[in-house]
Amino acid sequence: MSTTEKIQMKLSDSKSARWTALFIVSVTMMFGYFFTDVMSPLEPLLTAAKGAENGLGLGWSSDEYGFFSGAYGYFNVFLLLLFFGGLILDKFGIRFTGVLSTVLMFGGALVKWYAVGHEFGGSVVVPFFGTYSTQVVIAALGFAIYGVGCEICGITVSKVIVKWFTGHELALAMGVQVATARLGTAAALGFSLPFAKAMGGVSASIALGAVLLCAGVLVYLVYCVMDKKEDASAAAVATEPEEGFKFSDLGGLFKTTGFWYVAFLCLMFYAGVFPFLKFATKLMIFKYGVDANLAGLIPAMLPFGTIFLTPFFGSIYDKYGKGATLMIIGSCLLTLVHGVFALPLNSWVLAIVMMLILGVAFGLVPSAMWPSVPKIIPMKLLGTAYALIFYIQNIGLALIPVWIGKVNQANTGADGVIDYTETMTIFAAFGVIAIVISFLLLLEDKRKGYGLQQPNVKK
Ligand SMILES: N[C@@H](Cc1c[nH]cn1)C(=O)NCC(=O)O
């Protein structure tokens, strides 16, 4: 049999097979993203006085809400669980790690659902953070467990896509996965608040998210069947044995400057997006005077825009290259938007326009950044590389909401209204740093020839 005939036997060389695999893992991730942001539009209820808002208010402070929102990253960062997740992925593979992560997501969701649906007396002192009500701390514990699962699932899915799409439409596939995930974010931002109100409690939205995560475990098990078939077909055509992961290879990863630029760009860019979304609904109400029932719809526009734009920019990267340029433009737009949000301009139309521009930025950077990693780092280290990048990103996801929660608390007037100038200036500063890093990445690409400005699809 000729080499060409052998290559055709690989399952991932079948277009329908690789897009089916992508669809399956993307759905699992989408359910995860729904749960990640299911609480964001509920901030006005969580921080309303206990019993207020037709009995839905939970009486949390802005500080408590910030502490809870950051919990997503606490175990990932402080217990290094995300870093270990990457090692587990490279050592034990996609099937084991994927199932482990989806089960962790579901388990964490159940803890959070239990906490929010029950009354607990007293408070707990959390060293280095502050004193929070027992309910907040248990909900944060559940969210921290969930966060470990969601991040490990994220790196696993990235590796799944690289496995199936290398040499094919890699950036487009990553863009489609991210776009599908954003559907989950948009659904959470748009519907979580009306759903909680209709069902008579915040915990109803969390329960819905937990049900979706349970479905996510089952969906991933279906992917495992495909993954096994892909491995069998790849083994049948392999001409050279694939090099395995060795701990000694980590040194090479740490010495790669381009890798660190990507990691810190990821930290700064995402610091300006995901933590911002946690506070955006209340920003719309307090700064732009949007009706509380509609306020979540404006932040929901952000992920909706990216649903189309991320695959679009991904296919531009696949065909024409210019990955570093796309990251620079995205970082500039992020800075512009947060800069405008910091200004004393209170028109809700302006808020919508800015949110749409932020959607373009949120399409540009992820569509170029994630497919650039395999150009800098070899496949055998990819799980660890994605894990380290996510780890550094999680430092921001963990600590920035805590910081912003405290800033909002400090800027709350006697009437309960928050002045967002300081908050939005902080977010704009993240954008400025992202611009600097993305330029450094472009220069490093010129020096090392990673090919970030080159197309991904091999002609
Ligand atoms: N590490 C994730 C963070 C995240 C936030 N919500 C769910 N996951 C990530 O950056 N994913 C890539 C992306 O662009 O969403």
The ligand as an ORCA input file, in Angstrom:
! r2SCAN-3c Opt
* xyz 0 1
  N      -9.307     29.259     30.117
  C     -10.584     29.571     29.537
  C     -11.266     30.533     30.471
  C     -12.730     30.340     30.537
  C     -13.633     31.253     30.874
  N     -14.842     30.697     30.788
  C     -14.669     29.458     30.480
  N     -13.379     29.259     30.322
  C     -10.356     30.178     28.199
  O      -9.628     31.131     28.071
  N     -10.897     29.663     27.149
  C     -10.694     30.174     25.815
  C     -11.691     31.225     25.430
  O     -11.364     32.060     24.554
  O     -12.798     31.218     25.963
*
